Amino acid sequence: MTGNGTAQDGTHGALVDFMERFVGSARFRQVFEEGMRLVEETADYLDGPGREAVRGLSRDDAMLYATESMRLTTRLMQLASWLLLQRAVGMGELSEQDARREQESMDLSAMVEPPQEETLRRLPAELADLLNRTHDLHHRILRLDEAIRQRRAPAEATHHPLQGMLDRLHDEFSRGDGEREK
């Protein structure tokens, strides 16, 4: 990045500046910390009290527990990956292009629906709470992701479709009179 806000390759640095500000913001820090806490809290629950809680469930509810805990960990891993990816871009550890490629493998729109009330009633209260909190975090991250994508769109659309012709005209008129007459 040069001093005029232009990257060394000549592209505008507005997106990087936005990401740096975004990653440094209290809003991002709050979401990031909450996401990482939920990952830890979920792992602790599933490895400890969750193992005990599932033993007391009926066979059908134990199957539901297994299904919902798998969905929960999958969702949390996707959200944590998104958070870490945004932080890496904002801190200059990952290029925007690399981040886009990584994000193509993430489907944040999957598993958007909250668990059914009936499902939550059949599960241990701690797991139901983790499911609800993760669902809320998921929706906040979806909104942040949309804001980032909207911010990217103008930066990616800066190439004018007639730029090649404009460049040739510029080259033609910037040459000396003697060169044009040949």
C-alpha positions as CSV (number, residue, x, y, z in Angstrom):
1,M,0.0,0.0,0.0
2,T,1.4,3.4,-0.9
3,G,0.8,6.6,0.9
4,N,-2.0,7.7,-1.4
5,G,-4.3,4.7,-0.5
6,T,-3.3,2.8,-3.6
7,A,-1.9,-0.7,-3.4
8,Q,1.5,-1.3,-5.0
9,D,-0.3,-3.1,-7.9
10,G,-2.3,0.0,-8.6
11,T,-5.6,-1.0,-7.2
12,H,-7.4,1.1,-4.8
13,G,-6.9,0.2,-1.1
14,A,-10.4,1.2,0.1
15,L,-11.4,-2.4,0.8
16,V,-8.3,-3.1,2.8
17,D,-8.8,0.1,4.7
18,F,-12.4,-0.9,5.4
19,M,-11.3,-4.3,6.6
20,E,-8.6,-2.9,8.8
21,R,-11.2,-0.6,10.4
22,F,-13.8,-3.3,10.6
23,V,-11.5,-5.8,12.2
24,G,-10.3,-3.2,14.7
25,S,-13.9,-2.2,15.5
26,A,-15.6,-3.0,18.8
27,R,-18.4,-4.6,16.8
28,F,-16.1,-7.1,15.2
29,R,-14.1,-7.8,18.4
30,Q,-17.4,-8.5,20.2
31,V,-18.6,-10.9,17.6
32,F,-15.2,-12.5,17.3
33,E,-14.8,-13.0,21.0
34,E,-18.3,-14.3,21.4
35,G,-17.7,-16.8,18.5
36,M,-14.5,-18.1,20.0
37,R,-16.1,-18.4,23.5
38,L,-19.0,-20.3,22.0
39,V,-16.6,-22.7,20.3
40,E,-14.8,-23.3,23.6
41,E,-18.0,-23.5,25.7
42,T,-19.5,-26.0,23.2
43,A,-16.4,-28.2,23.2
44,D,-16.3,-28.1,27.0
45,Y,-20.0,-29.0,27.3
46,L,-19.9,-31.8,24.7
47,D,-16.8,-33.4,26.2
48,G,-18.0,-33.1,29.8
49,P,-21.5,-32.4,31.0
50,G,-23.0,-33.3,27.6
51,R,-21.7,-36.8,27.8
52,E,-23.4,-37.3,31.1
53,A,-26.6,-35.6,29.9
54,V,-27.0,-37.8,26.9
55,R,-26.8,-41.0,29.0
56,G,-30.1,-40.0,30.6
57,L,-32.0,-39.6,27.3
58,S,-34.2,-42.0,25.5
59,R,-32.8,-43.7,22.4
60,D,-34.7,-41.3,20.1
61,D,-33.7,-38.2,22.1
62,A,-30.1,-39.4,22.2
63,M,-30.2,-39.7,18.4
64,L,-31.6,-36.1,18.3
65,Y,-28.9,-35.0,20.6
66,A,-26.2,-36.5,18.4
67,T,-27.7,-34.9,15.3
68,E,-28.1,-31.5,16.8
69,S,-24.6,-31.5,18.4
70,M,-23.1,-32.4,15.0
71,R,-25.0,-29.5,13.4
72,L,-23.9,-27.2,16.2
73,T,-20.3,-28.1,15.9
74,T,-20.4,-27.8,12.1
75,R,-22.1,-24.4,12.3
76,L,-19.6,-23.2,14.9
77,M,-16.6,-24.3,12.8
78,Q,-17.9,-22.4,9.8
79,L,-18.6,-19.3,11.8
80,A,-15.1,-19.5,13.5
81,S,-13.5,-20.0,10.0
82,W,-15.3,-16.9,8.8
83,L,-14.3,-14.9,11.8
84,L,-10.6,-16.0,11.5
85,L,-10.6,-15.3,7.8
86,Q,-11.9,-11.8,8.2
87,R,-9.4,-11.1,10.9
88,A,-6.5,-12.4,8.7
89,V,-7.6,-10.2,5.8
90,G,-7.9,-7.2,8.0
91,M,-4.5,-7.7,9.6
92,G,-2.8,-8.2,6.2
93,E,-2.1,-11.9,6.8
94,L,-4.2,-13.0,3.8
95,S,-5.0,-11.3,0.5
96,E,-8.5,-10.4,-0.4
97,Q,-8.3,-12.8,-3.4
98,D,-7.2,-15.7,-1.2
99,A,-10.0,-14.9,1.3
100,R,-12.6,-15.0,-1.5
101,R,-11.3,-18.4,-2.6
102,E,-11.6,-19.7,0.9
103,Q,-15.1,-18.2,1.4
104,E,-16.3,-20.0,-1.7
105,S,-16.0,-23.3,0.2
106,M,-18.0,-21.9,3.1
107,D,-21.8,-21.9,2.9
108,L,-22.9,-19.5,5.7
109,S,-26.5,-19.7,4.4
110,A,-26.7,-23.4,5.3
111,M,-28.4,-24.3,8.6
112,V,-30.0,-20.8,9.0
113,E,-33.2,-22.1,10.4
114,P,-33.4,-22.2,14.2
115,P,-34.0,-25.5,15.9
116,Q,-37.7,-26.3,16.3
117,E,-39.2,-25.7,19.8
118,E,-40.1,-29.4,20.0
119,T,-36.5,-30.3,19.4
120,L,-35.2,-27.8,22.0
121,R,-37.6,-29.2,24.6
122,R,-36.3,-32.8,24.0
123,L,-32.6,-31.7,24.5
124,P,-30.7,-30.9,27.7
125,A,-31.2,-27.2,28.6
126,E,-27.5,-26.4,28.1
127,L,-27.4,-27.8,24.6
128,A,-30.6,-26.0,23.7
129,D,-29.0,-22.8,25.0
130,L,-25.9,-23.3,23.0
131,L,-28.0,-24.0,19.9
132,N,-30.0,-20.8,20.4
133,R,-26.9,-18.6,21.1
134,T,-25.1,-20.0,18.1
135,H,-28.1,-19.4,15.9
136,D,-28.2,-15.7,17.0
137,L,-24.5,-15.4,16.3
138,H,-25.0,-17.0,12.9
139,H,-27.5,-14.3,11.9
140,R,-25.2,-11.5,13.1
141,I,-22.4,-13.0,11.0
142,L,-24.6,-13.3,8.0
143,R,-25.4,-9.6,8.3
144,L,-21.7,-8.7,8.6
145,D,-20.9,-10.9,5.7
146,E,-23.5,-9.2,3.5
147,A,-22.1,-5.8,4.5
148,I,-18.7,-6.9,3.5
149,R,-19.9,-8.3,0.2
150,Q,-21.8,-5.1,-0.5
151,R,-18.6,-3.1,0.3
152,R,-16.6,-5.4,-2.1
153,A,-19.0,-5.0,-5.0
154,P,-18.1,-1.3,-5.8
155,A,-14.4,-2.0,-5.5
156,E,-14.6,-5.0,-7.9
157,A,-16.8,-3.0,-10.3
158,T,-14.3,-0.2,-10.8
159,H,-13.0,-1.6,-14.1
160,H,-14.8,0.3,-16.8
161,P,-15.9,-2.0,-19.7
162,L,-14.5,0.5,-22.2
163,Q,-11.2,0.9,-20.4
164,G,-9.2,-0.8,-23.2
165,M,-10.5,1.6,-25.8
166,L,-10.0,4.6,-23.5
167,D,-6.4,3.4,-22.9
168,R,-5.8,3.2,-26.7
169,L,-7.3,6.6,-27.3
170,H,-5.1,8.0,-24.5
171,D,-2.0,6.4,-26.0
172,E,-2.9,7.6,-29.5
173,F,-3.4,11.2,-28.4
174,S,-0.4,11.3,-26.0
175,R,2.1,10.4,-28.8
176,G,3.9,13.1,-30.7
177,D,2.4,14.5,-33.9
178,G,5.2,12.9,-35.9
179,E,4.5,9.4,-34.7
180,R,0.8,9.6,-35.6
181,E,1.4,10.6,-39.2
182,K,3.4,7.5,-40.0
